[in-house]
Structures are given as structure tokens and as C-alpha cells.
Amino acid sequence: MPITMKPLLLAGLFGLGTAAAVAMNLVVEPIPHTPMANPPQSLPADPVTVHQPHGHILHPNQRPQVEVVFVLDTTSSMSGLIDAAKNNIWSIASSMASADPEPDMRMGLVAFRDRGDAYVTWALDLSQDLDAMYLALSNFKAQGGGDGPESVNAALHAAVNNMAWSQDEQTYKVIFLVGDAPPHMDYADEPQYPAIIEQARAKGIVVNCIQAGNQADTRKVWQQIASLNQGEFFQVEQGGNAIAVTTPFDEQIARLSRELDATKLFYGSEEKRQRLQEKEKASRQLFASVPASVQAKRAEYNTKAAGADNLFADSELVEDVASGRVELDAVPEQSLPEPLLGLDKDERKKQVQQTAEKRQQLQAEIAELGKQRQAYIAAQLKSDDVAQSLDGKIYEAIRSQAGSKGLQYESGPSF
């Protein structure tokens, strides 16, 4: 069977992140964008420093926003869950981005362990860059723990108070707390969850709780945390229970996706172009080693309005010219991408136009194959499988909560 139920918790919970260099330096600044070509193989031993951001302001002409932060226990008992996460970040992101009207997506992560472990909290700020989060998750290793309660309170406090949450009241802001052990309530020098959840409520942030495993004391606290802020509580097996997907369309979508990535032309200062090119190099190296099914999920997400922000970053010439944000003739010679250097104005316009047409064709093909892929999956899945999967539970939580912000979810979760 190409579609099976496997122990894959978080089927794509994490699509978030700052650029990789900032992430790996463990410093969250207000919406940083500095990627790293070679993410580290392990996390530094020092606790993360999270600076208070100024907050993101939604402008009237922008699409509605969905902001999601995952607060994840990364101790040894969660290893299966973390390994599964990186292969499915795109499916949950696609589900979240499928609302009417289509929203902008920003995601963030706070990983946590406990005092005495390699780190207490480790954060990636809210960002539209899902590729950076994938790179970070691919180097994540579950370690430490094994001694009962963990630093849940410190992680929740960082998620509520140190992320660049939007100041717009209509933004759907949500935290998913994921773990299998209760919080330390004996650390007298840090805030505790009742006060932290009150802070979240004041900021319009909903807190949902996902329990991995069946530890009774964890269930009690998780249910209480969710109830304090009108959040949802649900439980999954220790290794998770999400839906793993492969289809006959994956290879073709993956091939088209690689062609689409190759159409990008970054422009701007030399420093900016170098930064974005290094990000692309790292992504290409990583995606060369992942299954076609994962590349297909990423491609489907990138065809959505929110996915364009992930795919094209903040200085992609073809996209900016096509959207009218930039006049090609107004871009200084020294700021042009290398393929356009040495060409006259007519030749530049012709190349940008041809690239835009090729991109449009590739996007249309990916979108059509994506519909066929989802139809294939839907035809083989039982409704009970979807409802009981982590993907389905997260989708239902988002669907019920985001309605108050004017976002309607009708198509069901993506896989």
C-alpha cells in the first residue's frame, strides 16, 4: 500500500524558522534573514538567548495572517517524533495555508529540555522561511531528559513573550505544546504556566496541547493548560500516529519542483545575493537526499500564496518584476543577478519574461499534479484514519479556532 499509518507524530508540524545562521547561533532577532550554507550537526551547549522583538504589524493591503509556534520537547523519549517531523513539515503547512481567503504563513519553534541538559530552550523566531526550518530539523538530535519533569514553563514563556507575534488583532495566533512529561513546578525563579497562559490570552494567542504517550500526570497538566485558554487537548502514541504518504505523482512533482527552484534570480546588494545563494545551495544539497514524497509536499506548499514567500524569499527579481514591485530598468547594474550581467536592457527584459513564462507553466503543472495527488490520497484513505491522525486533529483545531478571524477551512487536511 502506498499510504500507510506509521508512528509519525507532527506530520509536518514545523514549518517555521528564521534563517539558518541565526537559528544555529541560537539568537532570535526580530525577523532575521541570514541563512547558513552548512547547518551544524548538533546543537550548541549553551542555552538560547531570545531577544524581545518589536512585533509584526499587518498592513491593510496584506493577506490575513496565520502565525504558529510549536513548543517541542526534544529529550530522548521524543526521538521518533522529531525524526518524523522533518519529513512532513510541508503537509501541515499546506493545510494551514488552504484557508479562504489564503493567508500569509509564519511559523516558529521553541525546543526545550531541562536544566542540566545541553540547553534549556532553543528558538527559531516566526518567519515565512520553511526551508530554513527544514534544514534545522534535519540536524536536530533528541537527547537528555529521562528524569521526569522538563522545562515546559521556560519554553512556554519564550514562545509567548519572545517571538515576533503580530500586533494585528485579526491575526490567528496559536501555540502547539508537544511533549510527554509535565513541567517543573519547583523552579521558584521562573514564571509558571497559569501566569504564562494569562499572558498568552492577553496577546490573543491560543495554546493547544498535544500529549505524546499516556503519562497520567502529563495528561492532567496538558488538559489544564489547554482549558485555561480555550485551546484543544489531544493525545497521540509516543511515536505519533500520522499518515505517511507516497503516490505515483511524487517523482514527477519533485522533478518539476527542482526545475522551478532553478528559475530563481536573486538581486540586490552583493551581501544579500550571496546570502540568498548560500541558502539556495544548502537547500539543493539537502533536497537531493530527501524522498520524492517530501519534495512533492514542499512543491504543493510552494504553489500556494503563502508558499511564494518561502520559495522566493525577499529579493527575487522575476517575481518582483512580474508583481510590479520593481521596474527592471530601475535596478542598478551592480545589483543584478549574474545571468543578467553584460546584457543590454532588451536582452534582460527578454530573459526575465521568458523565465516568468517558464515559471508560470511549471507552477501550473505542479498545481494540477498536486490536485491529482491529493485526490489519489483521498480515494484510499478512510475518514476514520484522517480523523484520528495527528494531521487531522491539528487541522480540526485550526479550522475551529481560525473561523473567528475570518478564515474558513473546508478542503480538509493535506497529506
Secondary structure, DSSP 8 states (H G I E B T S, - for coil): --EEEES-TTTT-----S-HHHHHTTEE-SS-----SS--SS--SS--EE-----B---TTS--EEEEEEEEE-SGGGHHHHHHHTTSHHHHHHHHTTSBS--EEEEEEEEE--TTSS-SEEEEEEES-HHHHHHHHHT-------SS-B-HHHHHHHHHHSS--B--TTSEEEEEEEESS-B-S--TTS--HHHHHHHHHHTTEEEEEEEES--HHHHHHHHHHHHHTT--EEEE-TT--EEEE--TTHHHHHHHHHHHHTT--B-SSHHHHHHHHHHHHHHHHHHTTS-HHHHHHHHHHHTSHHHHHHHHTT-BHHHHHHHTSS-GGGS-GGGS-GGGTT--HHHHHHHHHHHHHHHHHHHHHHHHHHHHHHHHHHHHS-HHHHHHSHHHHHHHHHHHHHGGGT-B--S----
